[in-house]
Amino acid sequence: MEDRFASYRNATATALLRGSGVTSDNFRQAIAGGDAPPELVAFVNKIRSRPYAVTDLDIDALRSRYSEEQLFEIIVAATFGAANDRLAAARQALENA
């Protein structure tokens, strides 16, 4: 099945997960893959499974440990990873149909 948006998605992944940032490439890639450090597991899992349930309190709880820039990168990486996983599952389901 042709994926006409693959080049855009790959460019986005490269910029988000391999580009410069305040967090390391490896850290962002792990977050995107759902492999978060212990203090972020619940937060990243919430973003990946129930993003509508994330509140300011969730983010406030992490502000003493992470800067605003780091939190932004964590949130974006987790969101991108979840979206990418859902897209892959949907494409697989279509190919198997």
C-alpha positions as CSV (number, residue, x, y, z in Angstrom):
1,M,0.0,0.0,0.0
2,E,1.4,3.3,-1.0
3,D,2.1,5.9,1.7
4,R,2.1,9.2,0.0
5,F,2.8,11.0,3.3
6,A,5.8,8.9,4.4
7,S,8.3,11.5,3.4
8,Y,6.6,14.1,5.5
9,R,6.3,11.8,8.4
10,N,9.9,10.7,8.2
11,A,11.0,14.4,8.0
12,T,8.9,15.1,11.1
13,A,10.4,12.1,12.9
14,T,13.9,13.2,12.0
15,A,13.3,16.7,13.3
16,L,11.6,15.6,16.4
17,L,13.6,12.6,17.4
18,R,17.0,13.2,15.9
19,G,17.3,16.9,15.7
20,S,18.7,19.3,18.2
21,G,16.9,19.8,21.5
22,V,17.3,20.3,25.2
23,T,16.8,16.6,25.7
24,S,19.0,14.0,24.0
25,D,18.1,12.2,20.8
26,N,18.1,8.9,22.7
27,F,15.8,10.2,25.4
28,R,13.2,11.5,22.9
29,Q,13.4,8.3,20.8
30,A,12.8,6.2,24.0
31,I,9.8,8.4,25.0
32,A,8.4,8.1,21.4
33,G,8.7,4.3,21.7
34,G,6.9,4.3,25.1
35,D,10.1,3.5,27.0
36,A,10.2,6.2,29.6
37,P,12.3,6.6,32.7
38,P,10.5,5.6,35.9
39,E,9.4,9.1,36.9
40,L,7.8,9.6,33.5
41,V,6.2,6.2,32.9
42,A,2.7,7.1,34.2
43,F,2.8,10.5,32.4
44,V,3.9,9.1,29.0
45,N,1.5,6.2,29.3
46,K,-1.3,8.7,29.9
47,I,-0.3,10.7,26.9
48,R,-0.2,7.5,24.8
49,S,-3.4,5.9,26.0
50,R,-5.7,8.7,27.4
51,P,-4.4,12.1,26.1
52,Y,-7.7,13.7,26.9
53,A,-7.1,13.0,30.6
54,V,-3.7,14.9,30.8
55,T,-4.2,17.9,33.1
56,D,-2.1,20.8,34.3
57,L,-1.6,18.9,37.5
58,D,0.1,16.1,35.6
59,I,2.5,18.6,34.1
60,D,2.9,20.6,37.3
61,A,4.0,17.5,39.1
62,L,7.0,17.2,36.7
63,R,8.0,20.9,36.7
64,S,10.3,20.5,39.7
65,R,12.3,17.9,37.7
66,Y,12.1,19.1,34.1
67,S,12.2,22.5,32.5
68,E,9.4,23.9,30.3
69,E,11.5,23.1,27.2
70,Q,12.2,19.5,28.4
71,L,8.5,19.0,29.1
72,F,7.5,20.3,25.7
73,E,9.9,17.8,24.0
74,I,8.7,14.9,26.2
75,I,5.0,15.7,25.4
76,V,5.7,16.1,21.7
77,A,7.8,12.9,21.5
78,A,5.2,10.8,23.4
79,T,2.4,12.2,21.2
80,F,4.3,11.6,18.0
81,G,5.2,8.1,19.1
82,A,1.6,7.3,20.0
83,A,0.3,8.7,16.7
84,N,2.9,6.8,14.7
85,D,2.0,3.5,16.5
86,R,-1.7,4.0,15.8
87,L,-1.0,4.7,12.1
88,A,1.1,1.6,11.8
89,A,-1.6,-0.5,13.4
90,A,-4.3,1.0,11.1
91,R,-2.1,0.4,8.0
92,Q,-1.5,-3.2,9.1
93,A,-5.2,-3.7,9.7
94,L,-6.0,-2.4,6.2
95,E,-3.3,-4.7,4.6
96,N,-4.7,-7.7,6.5
97,A,-8.3,-6.9,5.5
